[in-house]
Amino acid sequence: EAVNGCKKDINIDVVEDCPECHGEGGFDKTTCSKCRGTGRVRVTQQSLFGQMVTERVCPDCNGTGKVIKNRCSCCNGTGYEKVKENYDLKIPQGIGSGRQLRLQGKGQPGLNGGECGDLYIEVRVEISTTFKRDGNNVHIELPISPLDAVLGATLSVPTIYGVETITIKAGAQNGDLVKIKNKGFKVVN
């Protein structure tokens, strides 16, 4: 699957507007009395240098300038609900472990009705018992007889794309490499 690419059917939790309050978080919104609808409050603090005045996000309305009198019982005032969604995730050819795939807009919701973030899925490729991956190169250890090492031989070798024929030169030593071009992983993107 990592060689050829594939599609994986996955279930993810996505956020949708609450069907009861339509993403508002509740009913009967009024202007926040603490910040008077600005969404910001001034805080005065005493320091060594005298009084310092700073401005912060209003803790009562979280910067929206509005307060909900009656919170929605369906979403508990969040304005959204999580639902399971079936998604066909396309895995590109040549992907390796640790690579991340991004699903735009499928992450957590933003504050105060902001857009949903992105969901990143980290790919883990199963370890093969036959092949060893080194970047985009693939290695296989092939034991040969002493006679084939001395005289040379033509052998069939498994690759990730099927069986290939290679030639072992006469006088081959333990650890010698035989390279087959274009039989490794494709470069992603």
BASE-400882 format. One record per residue: x, y, z of N, C-alpha, C in turn. Coordinates in steps of 0.001 Angstrom, whole numbers. Example, Ala and Ser with C-alpha at 12.3 -4.5 7.8 and 13.67 -1.06 7.14 Angstrom:
<atoms>
+---------+---------+---------+---------+---------+---------+---------+---------+---------+
!     n_u !     n_v !     n_w !    ca_u !    ca_v !    ca_w !     c_u !     c_v !     c_w !
+---------+---------+---------+---------+---------+---------+---------+---------+---------+
!   13190 !   -5690 !    7800 !   12300 !   -4500 !    7800 !   13200 !   -3300 !    7800 !
!   12850 !   -2250 !    7080 !   13670 !   -1060 !    7140 !   12900 !      30 !    7870 !
+---------+---------+---------+---------+---------+---------+---------+---------+---------+
</atoms>
This chain:
<atoms>
+---------+---------+---------+---------+---------+---------+---------+---------+---------+
!     n_u !     n_v !     n_w !    ca_u !    ca_v !    ca_w !     c_u !     c_v !     c_w !
+---------+---------+---------+---------+---------+---------+---------+---------+---------+
!     827 !   -1199 !       0 !       0 !       0 !       0 !     868 !    1258 !       0 !
!    1988 !    1249 !     726 !    2871 !    2416 !     745 !    3553 !    2596 !    -607 !
!    3805 !    1511 !   -1313 !    4450 !    1578 !   -2619 !    3505 !    2154 !   -3667 !
!    2316 !    1586 !   -3761 !    1383 !    1939 !   -4829 !     395 !    3030 !   -4468 !
!     305 !    3380 !   -3191 !    -727 !    4300 !   -2749 !   -2039 !    3545 !   -2614 !
!   -2963 !    4090 !   -1861 !   -4243 !    3405 !   -1651 !   -5240 !    4382 !   -1049 !
!   -6425 !    3883 !    -806 !   -7434 !    4646 !     -78 !   -7761 !    3878 !    1185 !
!   -7846 !    4595 !    2288 !   -8191 !    3998 !    3571 !   -9502 !    4601 !    4043 !
!  -10407 !    3751 !    4451 !  -11693 !    4178 !    4976 !  -11521 !    4404 !    6475 !
!  -11643 !    5656 !    6930 !  -11440 !    5969 !    8347 !  -12669 !    6684 !    8904 !
!  -12857 !    6551 !   10198 !  -13915 !    7275 !   10906 !  -13273 !    8383 !   11724 !
!  -13762 !    9601 !   11549 !  -13222 !   10727 !   12303 !  -14366 !   11488 !   12970 !
!  -14052 !   12140 !   14080 !  -15014 !   13011 !   14742 !  -14905 !   14396 !   14115 !
!  -15995 !   14878 !   13551 !  -16008 !   16226 !   12989 !  -16992 !   17080 !   13772 !
!  -16821 !   18374 !   13685 !  -17653 !   19309 !   14425 !  -18660 !   19942 !   13474 !
!  -19924 !   19911 !   13882 !  -20982 !   20551 !   13111 !  -21754 !   21491 !   14022 !
!  -22369 !   22501 !   13422 !  -23221 !   23403 !   14204 !  -24315 !   22606 !   14894 !
!  -24621 !   23003 !   16114 !  -25683 !   22355 !   16883 !  -27008 !   22538 !   16137 !
!  -27762 !   21460 !   15926 !  -29025 !   21601 !   15202 !  -30091 !   22364 !   15994 !
!  -29947 !   22401 !   17313 !  -30943 !   23062 !   18167 !  -30778 !   24584 !   18148 !
!  -29528 !   25052 !   18385 !  -29297 !   26505 !   18477 !  -28619 !   27078 !   17239 !
!  -28351 !   26229 !   16226 !  -27733 !   26645 !   14965 !  -26368 !   27296 !   15162 !
!  -25595 !   26753 !   16115 !  -24236 !   27239 !   16345 !  -24127 !   28454 !   17229 !
!  -25226 !   28930 !   17784 !  -25207 !   30134 !   18619 !  -24824 !   29844 !   20068 !
!  -24984 !   28613 !   20524 !  -24649 !   28268 !   21908 !  -25796 !   28461 !   22876 !
!  -26854 !   29076 !   22436 !  -28009 !   29292 !   23312 !  -28966 !   30299 !   22711 !
!  -29819 !   30818 !   23573 !  -30880 !   31713 !   23107 !  -30899 !   32969 !   23967 !
!  -31508 !   34021 !   23474 !  -31641 !   35293 !   24182 !  -30282 !   35922 !   24494 !
!  -29560 !   36317 !   23466 !  -28276 !   36994 !   23661 !  -28511 !   38448 !   24026 !
!  -27713 !   38926 !   24990 !  -27770 !   40330 !   25386 !  -26358 !   40898 !   25412 !
!  -26271 !   42217 !   25425 !  -24965 !   42869 !   25493 !  -24338 !   42596 !   26857 !
!  -23062 !   42265 !   26843 !  -22336 !   41961 !   28080 !  -22265 !   43217 !   28956 !
!  -22658 !   43061 !   30209 !  -22659 !   44216 !   31119 !  -21256 !   44556 !   31615 !
!  -20363 !   43601 !   31623 !  -19009 !   43852 !   32128 !  -18185 !   44693 !   31149 !
!  -18268 !   44384 !   29870 !  -17456 !   45114 !   28874 !  -18292 !   46060 !   28023 !
!  -19583 !   46078 !   28236 !  -20535 !   46919 !   27497 !  -20501 !   46649 !   25983 !
!  -20276 !   45369 !   25649 !  -20312 !   44960 !   24246 !  -19015 !   45099 !   23484 !
!  -17946 !   45579 !   24124 !  -16675 !   45752 !   23412 !  -15868 !   44462 !   23346 !
!  -16094 !   43563 !   24285 !  -15329 !   42318 !   24327 !  -14002 !   42447 !   25055 !
!  -13674 !   43655 !   25539 !  -12408 !   43894 !   26229 !  -12684 !   44652 !   27527 !
!  -11877 !   44369 !   28553 !  -11996 !   45077 !   29829 !  -10631 !   45626 !   30221 !
!  -10655 !   46718 !   30966 !   -9407 !   47306 !   31463 !   -9167 !   46817 !   32880 !
!   -7916 !   46468 !   33137 !   -7534 !   45973 !   34461 !   -6438 !   46890 !   34997 !
!   -6637 !   47385 !   36202 !   -5647 !   48258 !   36835 !   -4895 !   47467 !   37895 !
!   -3553 !   47536 !   37824 !   -2719 !   46823 !   38790 !   -1712 !   47789 !   39392 !
!   -1433 !   47577 !   40650 !    -425 !   48391 !   41350 !     933 !   47712 !   41160 !
!    1941 !   48501 !   40783 !    3299 !   47965 !   40630 !    4279 !   48914 !   41315 !
!    5560 !   48596 !   41235 !    6601 !   49449 !   41811 !    6651 !   50817 !   41148 !
!    6204 !   50869 !   39906 !    6255 !   52109 !   39143 !    4938 !   52883 !   39181 !
!    3993 !   52429 !   39986 !    2686 !   53090 !   40067 !    1613 !   52184 !   39483 !
!     519 !   52789 !   39114 !    -578 !   52010 !   38568 !    -343 !   51699 !   37099 !
!    -618 !   50436 !   36733 !    -485 !   50000 !   35333 !   -1868 !   49573 !   34860 !
!   -2285 !   50090 !   33728 !   -3583 !   49747 !   33167 !   -3349 !   48892 !   31928 !
!   -3944 !   47705 !   31943 !   -3841 !   46814 !   30783 !   -5253 !   46470 !   30299 !
!   -5310 !   46045 !   29060 !   -6594 !   45663 !   28482 !   -6559 !   44175 !   28177 !
!   -7642 !   43472 !   28551 !   -7719 !   42028 !   28356 !   -9061 !   41648 !   27740 !
!   -9148 !   40404 !   27303 !  -10407 !   39869 !   26793 !  -11370 !   39731 !   27968 !
!  -12603 !   40121 !   27758 !  -13621 !   40053 !   28812 !  -13842 !   38598 !   29223 !
!  -13722 !   38289 !   30523 !  -13906 !   36904 !   30971 !  -15364 !   36451 !   30950 !
!  -16309 !   37381 !   30976 !  -17724 !   36999 !   30984 !  -18230 !   36583 !   29609 !
!  -17820 !   37293 !   28568 !  -18327 !   36997 !   27221 !  -17263 !   36409 !   26296 !
!  -16047 !   36195 !   26805 !  -14923 !   35655 !   26012 !  -14643 !   36486 !   24761 !
!  -14827 !   37775 !   24853 !  -14487 !   38681 !   23766 !  -15551 !   38865 !   22713 !
!  -16718 !   38252 !   22897 !  -17771 !   38383 !   21882 !  -18615 !   39631 !   22069 !
!  -18658 !   40152 !   23288 !  -19498 !   41313 !   23569 !  -20941 !   40950 !   23857 !
!  -21271 !   39678 !   23763 !  -22636 !   39200 !   24005 !  -22611 !   38091 !   25052 !
!  -23671 !   38034 !   25859 !  -23832 !   36995 !   26871 !  -25132 !   36254 !   26579 !
!  -25072 !   34928 !   26696 !  -26253 !   34104 !   26436 !  -27006 !   33904 !   27747 !
!  -28274 !   34271 !   27751 !  -29088 !   34094 !   28961 !  -29459 !   32629 !   29163 !
!  -29889 !   31969 !   28104 !  -30323 !   30568 !   28188 !  -29415 !   29696 !   27329 !
!  -28521 !   28962 !   27985 !  -27616 !   28067 !   27249 !  -28404 !   26927 !   26614 !
!  -27940 !   26505 !   25470 !  -28571 !   25398 !   24753 !  -28318 !   24097 !   25518 !
!  -29368 !   23342 !   25760 !  -29216 !   22081 !   26493 !  -28656 !   20973 !   25608 !
!  -28789 !   21107 !   24307 !  -28307 !   20084 !   23380 !  -26773 !   20078 !   23294 !
!  -26161 !   21260 !   23187 !  -24701 !   21358 !   23028 !  -24015 !   21906 !   24272 !
!  -24773 !   22171 !   25327 !  -24245 !   22719 !   26583 !  -23584 !   24083 !   26384 !
!  -24082 !   24836 !   25424 !  -23605 !   26193 !   25216 !  -22387 !   26324 !   24321 !
!  -21881 !   25229 !   23772 !  -20690 !   25311 !   22915 !  -21031 !   25773 !   21500 !
!  -22256 !   25475 !   21055 !  -22653 !   25856 !   19697 !  -22354 !   24797 !   18662 !
!  -21731 !   23707 !   19061 !  -21408 !   22655 !   18100 !  -21570 !   21285 !   18759 !
!  -21586 !   20277 !   17923 !  -21618 !   18898 !   18402 !  -20667 !   18066 !   17545 !
!  -20112 !   17022 !   18142 !  -19222 !   16129 !   17408 !  -20044 !   14986 !   16837 !
!  -19784 !   14701 !   15569 !  -20444 !   13585 !   14905 !  -19382 !   12748 !   14197 !
!  -19655 !   11463 !   14060 !  -18736 !   10563 !   13346 !  -18960 !   10734 !   11847 !
!  -17848 !   10804 !   11120 !  -17933 !   10916 !    9668 !  -17018 !    9878 !    9050 !
!  -17526 !    9184 !    8053 !  -16727 !    8219 !    7320 !  -15980 !    8981 !    6224 !
!  -14680 !    8752 !    6105 !  -13874 !    9534 !    5176 !  -12933 !    8603 !    4421 !
!  -12835 !    8788 !    3095 !  -11878 !    8037 !    2273 !  -10583 !    8826 !    2211 !
!   -9583 !    8348 !    2931 !   -8289 !    9017 !    2998 !   -7392 !    8486 !    1890 !
!   -6900 !    9372 !    1030 !   -6035 !    8965 !     -75 !   -4578 !    8960 !     414 !
!   -3967 !    7790 !     368 !   -2563 !    7625 !     745 !   -1737 !    7703 !    -540 !
!    -820 !    8680 !    -667 !     -47 !    8811 !   -1915 !    1025 !    7728 !   -2049 !
!    1437 !    7490 !   -3290 !    2501 !    6527 !   -3566 !    3791 !    6957 !   -2890 !
!    4520 !    5998 !   -2358 !    5846 !    6260 !   -1807 !    5857 !    6844 !    -413 !
!    4734 !    6900 !     268 !    4684 !    7515 !    1597 !    5469 !    6674 !    2598 !
!    6068 !    7341 !    3564 !    6833 !    6655 !    4600 !    6277 !    6944 !    5978 !
!    6717 !    6172 !    6949 !    6272 !    6372 !    8328 !    6655 !    7760 !    8812 !
!    5759 !    8353 !    9598 !    6019 !    9677 !   10148 !    5490 !   10812 !    9300 !
!    5156 !   10556 !    8044 !    4586 !   11606 !    7193 !    3185 !   11930 !    7676 !
!    2769 !   13167 !    7515 !    1443 !   13587 !    7950 !     605 !   13993 !    6752 !
!    -660 !   13594 !    6815 !   -1627 !   14003 !    5804 !   -2593 !   14979 !    6457 !
!   -2929 !   16053 !    5761 !   -3780 !   17101 !    6325 !   -5185 !   17030 !    5746 !
!   -6161 !   17035 !    6647 !   -7558 !   17136 !    6240 !   -8028 !   18530 !    6631 !
!   -8166 !   19385 !    5651 !   -8486 !   20783 !    5881 !   -9903 !   20935 !    6422 !
!  -10022 !   21698 !    7522 !  -11321 !   22003 !    8101 !  -11950 !   20873 !    8900 !
!  -11204 !   19820 !    9193 !  -11753 !   18674 !    9932 !  -11251 !   18627 !   11370 !
!  -10573 !   19680 !   11828 !  -10038 !   19725 !   13193 !  -11006 !   20358 !   14168 !
!  -10470 !   20839 !   15276 !  -11280 !   21431 !   16338 !  -11826 !   22791 !   15904 !
!  -12976 !   23169 !   16473 !  -13571 !   24456 !   16095 !  -12790 !   25622 !   16684 !
!  -12840 !   26767 !   15995 !  -12211 !   27978 !   16493 !  -13051 !   28615 !   17579 !
!  -12445 !   29505 !   18334 !  -13167 !   30191 !   19401 !  -14151 !   31205 !   18831 !
!  -15213 !   31428 !   19553 !  -16227 !   32431 !   19214 !  -16760 !   32284 !   17791 !
!  -17004 !   31040 !   17406 !  -17571 !   30793 !   16081 !  -16559 !   30780 !   14958 !
!  -15279 !   30729 !   15290 !  -14244 !   30688 !   14260 !  -14266 !   29383 !   13484 !
!  -13600 !   29369 !   12347 !  -13569 !   28186 !   11496 !  -12852 !   27041 !   12190 !
!  -13174 !   25828 !   11761 !  -12503 !   24645 !   12300 !  -11072 !   24598 !   11771 !
!  -10190 !   24104 !   12603 !   -8797 !   23938 !   12202 !   -8635 !   22707 !   11319 !
!   -7395 !   22308 !   11095 !   -7103 !   21157 !   10246 !   -6794 !   19941 !   11115 !
!   -7070 !   18770 !   10576 !   -6766 !   17507 !   11233 !   -5559 !   16914 !   10540 !
!   -4533 !   16565 !   11306 !   -3334 !   15953 !   10751 !   -3309 !   14481 !   11144 !
!   -3122 !   13630 !   10159 !   -3069 !   12192 !   10387 !   -1657 !   11729 !   10098 !
!   -1024 !   11126 !   11114 !     332 !   10626 !   10945 !     279 !    9185 !   10454 !
!    1017 !    8905 !    9398 !    1008 !    7591 !    8762 !    2095 !    6711 !    9377 !
!    1727 !    5473 !    9650 !    2681 !    4457 !   10113 !    2654 !    3303 !    9119 !
!    3789 !    3052 !    8472 !    3899 !    1960 !    7509 !    4409 !     732 !    8246 !
!    3711 !    -395 !    8050 !    4134 !   -1638 !    8696 !    5532 !   -2021 !    8233 !
!    6289 !   -2652 !    9119 !    7648 !   -3082 !    8800 !    7571 !   -4400 !    8042 !
!    8285 !   -4472 !    6933 !    8308 !   -5681 !    6116 !    9360 !   -6648 !    6649 !
!    9055 !   -7926 !    6575 !   10043 !   -8935 !    6977 !   11020 !   -9225 !    5852 !
!   10672 !   -8837 !    4611 !   11512 !   -9118 !    3452 !   12378 !   -7926 !    3066 !
!   11775 !   -6739 !    3049 !   12450 !   -5551 !    2543 !   12798 !   -4591 !    3673 !
!   13904 !   -3858 !    3484 !   14283 !   -2792 !    4417 !   14317 !   -1499 !    3626 !
!   13610 !    -488 !    4164 !   13535 !     799 !    3472 !   14590 !    1738 !    4019 !
!   15267 !    2444 !    3103 !   16250 !    3467 !    3453 !   15928 !    4687 !    2586 !
!   15084 !    5567 !    3120 !   14611 !    6696 !    2315 !   13719 !    6163 !    1217 !
!   14070 !    6428 !     -33 !   13308 !    5891 !   -1164 !   13935 !    4624 !   -1731 !
!   15074 !    4210 !   -1170 !   15727 !    2981 !   -1597 !   15212 !    1799 !    -790 !
!   15211 !     632 !   -1439 !   14765 !    -593 !    -791 !   15902 !   -1601 !    -857 !
!   16191 !   -2232 !     286 !   17261 !   -3226 !     359 !   16670 !   -4592 !     674 !
!   17300 !   -5618 !     111 !   16960 !   -6995 !     451 !   18277 !   -7753 !     585 !
!   18334 !   -8624 !    1566 !   19531 !   -9437 !    1768 !   19301 !  -10758 !    1055 !
!   20225 !  -11118 !     164 !   20065 !  -12319 !    -647 !   21231 !  -13272 !    -397 !
!   20981 !  -14354 !     317 !   22057 !  -15329 !     512 !   22300 !  -16114 !    -780 !
!   23585 !  -16308 !   -1125 !   23933 !  -17103 !   -2309 !   24932 !  -18178 !   -1889 !
!   25067 !  -19171 !   -2718 !   25982 !  -20271 !   -2400 !   27423 !  -19841 !   -2679 !
!   28392 !  -20483 !   -2045 !   29804 !  -20164 !   -2333 !   30147 !  -20367 !   -3808 !
!   29550 !  -21365 !   -4447 !   29814 !  -21629 !   -5858 !   29333 !  -20463 !   -6725 !
!   28119 !  -19927 !   -6430 !   27618 !  -18775 !   -7179 !   28492 !  -17550 !   -6954 !
!   29052 !  -17385 !   -5748 !   29921 !  -16247 !   -5462 !   31225 !  -16343 !   -6247 !
!   31765 !  -17523 !   -6409 !   33037 !  -17704 !   -7112 !   32846 !  -17609 !   -8623 !
!   31843 !  -18314 !   -9155 !   31673 !  -18401 !  -10608 !   30743 !  -17332 !  -11185 !
!   29902 !  -16708 !  -10307 !   28892 !  -15765 !  -10791 !   27613 !  -16520 !  -11117 !
!   26507 !  -15798 !  -11181 !   25222 !  -16454 !  -11435 !   24183 !  -15426 !  -11856 !
!   23106 !  -15927 !  -12449 !   21937 !  -15121 !  -12753 !   20816 !  -15620 !  -11850 !
!   20245 !  -14700 !  -11031 !   19267 !  -15095 !  -10026 !   18009 !  -14241 !  -10128 !
!   16888 !  -14807 !   -9677 !   15635 !  -14078 !   -9569 !   15538 !  -13499 !   -8164 !
!   15190 !  -12213 !   -8097 !   15153 !  -11507 !   -6813 !   13779 !  -10841 !   -6659 !
!   13160 !  -10962 !   -5468 !   11895 !  -10244 !   -5264 !   12156 !   -8749 !   -5063 !
!   11302 !   -7925 !   -5670 !   11343 !   -6473 !   -5448 !    9942 !   -6055 !   -5010 !
!    9779 !   -4800 !   -4657 !    8452 !   -4342 !   -4246 !    7491 !   -4260 !   -5431 !
!    8006 !   -4393 !   -6645 !    7176 !   -4372 !   -7850 !    7038 !   -5743 !   -8501 !
!    7644 !   -6768 !   -7930 !    7603 !   -8111 !   -8512 !    9011 !   -8680 !   -8615 !
!    9141 !   -9814 !   -9268 !   10426 !  -10514 !   -9375 !   11239 !   -9926 !  -10522 !
!   12530 !   -9702 !  -10264 !   13480 !   -9200 !  -11259 !   14672 !  -10155 !  -11346 !
!   15368 !  -10132 !  -12472 !   16551 !  -10966 !  -12663 !   17790 !  -10098 !  -12504 !
!   18766 !  -10593 !  -11718 !   20034 !   -9872 !  -11536 !   21193 !  -10804 !  -11870 !
!   22328 !  -10193 !  -12150 !   23539 !  -10958 !  -12439 !   24539 !  -10732 !  -11323 !
!   25001 !  -11830 !  -10729 !   26060 !  -11789 !   -9719 !   27367 !  -12015 !  -10461 !
!   28295 !  -11072 !  -10341 !   29585 !  -11195 !  -11035 !   30474 !  -12218 !  -10332 !
!   31334 !  -12842 !  -11095 !   32265 !  -13824 !  -10540 !   33173 !  -13139 !   -9518 !
!   33434 !  -13811 !   -8423 !   34295 !  -13263 !   -7377 !   33561 !  -12354 !   -6401 !
!   32256 !  -12491 !   -6315 !   31450 !  -11649 !   -5408 !   31860 !  -11888 !   -3957 !
!   31847 !  -10828 !   -3179 !   32225 !  -10889 !   -1762 !   30978 !  -10700 !    -893 !
!   31078 !  -11149 !     349 !   30003 !  -10960 !    1309 !   29772 !   -9455 !    1504 !
!   28535 !   -8999 !    1377 !   28207 !   -7580 !    1566 !   28216 !   -6764 !     291 !
!   28589 !   -7356 !    -856 !   28541 !   -6625 !   -2131 !   27101 !   -6213 !   -2435 !
!   26942 !   -5056 !   -3085 !   25629 !   -4551 !   -3453 !   25408 !   -4678 !   -4947 !
!   24221 !   -5089 !   -5335 !   23795 !   -5097 !   -6725 !   22618 !   -4134 !   -6802 !
!   22730 !   -3152 !   -7682 !   21709 !   -2106 !   -7756 !   20790 !   -2359 !   -8951 !
!   19472 !   -2289 !   -8687 !   18473 !   -2358 !   -9753 !   17811 !    -991 !   -9808 !
!   17981 !    -270 !  -10898 !   17464 !    1094 !  -11003 !   15941 !    1120 !  -11080 !
!   15367 !    2186 !  -10509 !   13921 !    2476 !  -10568 !   13044 !    1391 !   -9955 !
!   13549 !     687 !   -8978 !   12749 !    -332 !   -8306 !   12589 !       0 !   -6817 !
!   12831 !    1235 !   -6455 !   12594 !    1701 !   -5079 !   11265 !    2420 !   -4995 !
!   11101 !    3225 !   -3939 !    9866 !    3980 !   -3749 !    9861 !    5208 !   -4643 !
!    8673 !    5585 !   -5108 !    8517 !    6827 !   -5863 !    8627 !    7984 !   -4864 !
!    9107 !    9129 !   -5341 !    9232 !   10305 !   -4506 !    7840 !   10920 !   -4322 !
!    7432 !   11121 !   -3061 !    6116 !   11697 !   -2760 !    6116 !   13156 !   -3214 !
!    5037 !   13574 !   -3899 !    4863 !   14943 !   -4399 !    5972 !   15325 !   -5368 !
+---------+---------+---------+---------+---------+---------+---------+---------+---------+
</atoms>
